[in-house]
């Protein structure tokens, strides 16, 4: 569920048009990392796991979301074609 919401948020950010005050167009790209607190003992471990997932997502390329499930990472490319 959170994974889907983060994908939607990233698609929204990428689909929007952004301009600087001088009128220059900007392209936004971002990646995200997710960790479930039920899989880790403390909040610090959970934040660290989410941070590790973010680095895994970035390692796979732009516009990715990775989930750290304590047993490994799952990374997925975010598609921009279906913004709601």
Backbone as CSV, one residue per row, in Angstrom:
resi,resn,N_x,N_y,N_z,CA_x,CA_y,CA_z,C_x,C_y,C_z
1,UNK,0.825,-1.186,0.000,0.000,0.000,0.000,0.875,1.259,0.000
2,UNK,1.814,1.359,0.935,2.699,2.525,0.993,3.524,2.615,-0.281
3,UNK,3.966,1.470,-0.764,4.757,1.411,-1.988,3.975,2.026,-3.141
4,UNK,2.713,1.697,-3.269,1.857,2.235,-4.324,1.667,3.745,-4.163
5,UNK,1.476,4.202,-2.935,1.306,5.636,-2.685,2.576,6.409,-3.026
6,UNK,3.729,5.851,-2.667,4.988,6.521,-2.992,5.191,6.566,-4.501
7,UNK,4.866,5.484,-5.201,4.942,5.484,-6.667,4.059,6.585,-7.245
8,UNK,2.840,6.719,-6.741,1.913,7.746,-7.228,2.458,9.143,-6.982
9,UNK,3.030,9.357,-5.801,3.602,10.655,-5.464,4.757,11.004,-6.403
10,UNK,5.628,10.046,-6.663,6.766,10.280,-7.561,6.266,10.556,-8.975
11,UNK,5.261,9.807,-9.449,4.700,10.066,-10.782,4.145,11.485,-10.853
12,UNK,3.471,11.909,-9.793,2.918,13.263,-9.750,4.032,14.307,-9.853
13,UNK,5.091,14.133,-9.056,6.205,15.087,-9.091,6.834,15.165,-10.476
14,UNK,6.980,14.024,-11.121,7.629,13.993,-12.430,6.746,14.565,-13.527
15,UNK,5.449,14.463,-13.391,4.542,14.913,-14.439,4.270,16.414,-14.394
16,UNK,4.465,17.021,-13.238,4.215,18.456,-13.095,5.252,19.260,-13.867
17,UNK,4.879,20.458,-14.265,5.803,21.381,-14.920,6.337,22.357,-13.883
18,UNK,7.646,22.478,-13.821,8.289,23.375,-12.868,9.139,24.383,-13.617
19,UNK,9.096,25.622,-13.162,9.891,26.690,-13.766,10.570,27.510,-12.672
20,UNK,11.768,27.972,-12.967,12.448,28.886,-12.057,11.830,30.267,-12.226
21,UNK,12.212,31.201,-11.373,11.703,32.572,-11.488,12.093,33.208,-12.818
22,UNK,13.211,32.771,-13.372,13.651,33.328,-14.661,12.986,32.630,-15.844
23,UNK,12.145,31.621,-15.585,11.424,30.942,-16.652,12.066,29.665,-17.160
24,UNK,13.204,29.284,-16.609,13.864,28.054,-17.041,13.044,26.848,-16.566
25,UNK,12.817,25.895,-17.480,12.055,24.692,-17.143,12.941,23.704,-16.385
26,UNK,12.366,23.082,-15.369,13.082,22.089,-14.572,12.405,20.730,-14.700
27,UNK,13.199,19.685,-14.704,12.690,18.317,-14.689,12.994,17.723,-13.312
28,UNK,11.997,17.141,-12.688,12.166,16.566,-11.352,12.170,15.049,-11.456
29,UNK,13.121,14.440,-10.780,13.191,12.991,-10.679,13.556,12.645,-9.244
30,UNK,12.949,11.613,-8.707,13.324,11.213,-7.350,13.115,9.717,-7.175
31,UNK,13.740,9.190,-6.160,13.620,7.785,-5.794,13.240,7.727,-4.325
32,UNK,12.788,6.560,-3.883,12.377,6.427,-2.490,12.762,5.084,-1.915
33,UNK,12.905,5.051,-0.607,13.201,3.813,0.112,12.180,3.596,1.210
34,UNK,11.735,2.367,1.361,10.706,2.015,2.345,11.192,0.844,3.188
35,UNK,10.879,0.911,4.486,11.144,-0.203,5.394,9.960,-0.327,6.350
36,UNK,9.553,-1.536,6.642,8.439,-1.802,7.557,8.975,-1.938,8.977
37,UNK,8.463,-1.131,9.885,8.955,-1.138,11.269,8.744,-2.483,11.957
38,UNK,7.824,-3.298,11.460,7.595,-4.618,12.063,8.753,-5.582,11.809
39,UNK,9.568,-5.264,10.809,10.692,-6.135,10.464,11.994,-5.758,11.170
40,UNK,11.973,-4.657,11.925,13.192,-4.161,12.555,12.915,-3.854,14.028
41,UNK,13.932,-3.978,14.862,13.745,-3.884,16.310,13.486,-2.492,16.866
42,UNK,14.121,-1.474,16.303,13.987,-0.120,16.837,13.691,0.859,15.711
43,UNK,13.301,2.048,16.074,13.055,3.086,15.071,14.346,3.425,14.323
44,UNK,15.463,3.375,15.031,16.752,3.670,14.399,17.090,2.629,13.339
45,UNK,16.812,1.359,13.634,17.050,0.294,12.661,16.118,0.435,11.460
46,UNK,14.877,0.855,11.723,13.908,1.033,10.638,14.325,2.172,9.715
47,UNK,14.745,3.293,10.313,15.194,4.430,9.501,16.435,4.046,8.704
48,UNK,17.339,3.338,9.325,18.556,2.881,8.636,18.190,1.956,7.468
49,UNK,17.217,1.067,7.695,16.783,0.135,6.653,16.133,0.888,5.488
50,UNK,15.335,1.918,5.795,14.725,2.732,4.737,15.795,3.493,3.968
51,UNK,16.796,3.994,4.675,17.907,4.697,4.041,18.685,3.751,3.124
52,UNK,18.916,2.529,3.597,19.585,1.521,2.765,18.756,1.227,1.512
53,UNK,17.436,1.169,1.675,16.548,0.926,0.528,16.637,2.078,-0.470
54,UNK,16.703,3.307,0.039,16.839,4.466,-0.850,18.118,4.359,-1.670
55,UNK,19.227,3.989,-1.044,20.487,3.849,-1.784,20.404,2.721,-2.808
56,UNK,19.693,1.649,-2.477,19.501,0.563,-3.446,18.682,1.057,-4.642
57,UNK,17.639,1.855,-4.364,16.813,2.405,-5.443,17.655,3.291,-6.354
58,UNK,18.461,4.166,-5.763,19.306,5.060,-6.555,20.337,4.278,-7.367
59,UNK,20.842,3.199,-6.781,21.825,2.360,-7.464,21.233,1.711,-8.719
60,UNK,19.925,1.431,-8.686,19.243,0.804,-9.823,18.910,1.801,-10.929
61,UNK,18.945,3.099,-10.628,18.659,4.115,-11.634,17.695,5.163,-11.113
62,UNK,17.336,6.101,-11.980,16.425,7.182,-11.596,14.995,6.673,-11.460
63,UNK,14.212,7.394,-10.663,12.778,7.146,-10.510,12.487,5.708,-10.102
64,UNK,13.061,5.292,-8.998,12.861,3.937,-8.477,12.372,4.006,-7.039
65,UNK,11.659,2.974,-6.644,11.260,2.795,-5.256,11.761,1.417,-4.843
66,UNK,12.437,1.350,-3.694,12.927,0.077,-3.188,12.356,-0.166,-1.798
67,UNK,12.052,-1.423,-1.516,11.523,-1.833,-0.218,12.537,-2.743,0.437
68,UNK,12.889,-2.452,1.691,13.786,-3.296,2.467,12.907,-4.123,3.401
69,UNK,12.826,-5.419,3.131,11.968,-6.298,3.914,12.743,-7.085,4.961
70,UNK,13.956,-6.731,5.240,14.870,-7.414,6.162,15.434,-8.688,5.546
71,UNK,14.766,-9.260,4.559,15.293,-10.449,3.898,15.841,-10.115,2.513
72,UNK,15.806,-8.826,2.160,16.331,-8.404,0.876,15.607,-7.172,0.364
73,UNK,16.047,-6.686,-0.779,15.485,-5.484,-1.386,14.670,-5.839,-2.617
74,UNK,13.599,-5.095,-2.817,12.814,-5.172,-4.043,12.759,-3.758,-4.593
75,UNK,13.219,-3.565,-5.830,13.222,-2.234,-6.446,12.358,-2.263,-7.689
76,UNK,11.665,-1.161,-7.924,10.752,-1.061,-9.059,10.877,0.310,-9.697
77,UNK,10.872,0.345,-11.032,10.910,1.625,-11.760,9.528,2.244,-11.711
78,UNK,9.488,3.536,-11.475,8.227,4.274,-11.452,7.910,4.729,-12.865
79,UNK,6.694,4.446,-13.327,6.277,4.841,-14.670,5.481,6.142,-14.584
80,UNK,5.781,7.072,-15.465,5.171,8.392,-15.428,3.858,8.433,-16.202
81,UNK,3.528,7.415,-16.935,2.400,7.474,-17.861,1.008,7.444,-17.212
82,UNK,0.890,7.190,-15.918,-0.450,7.063,-15.341,-0.623,7.930,-14.092
83,UNK,-0.446,9.210,-14.230,-0.630,10.146,-13.124,-2.120,10.340,-12.900
84,UNK,-2.517,10.313,-11.629,-3.939,10.484,-11.286,-4.188,11.822,-10.680
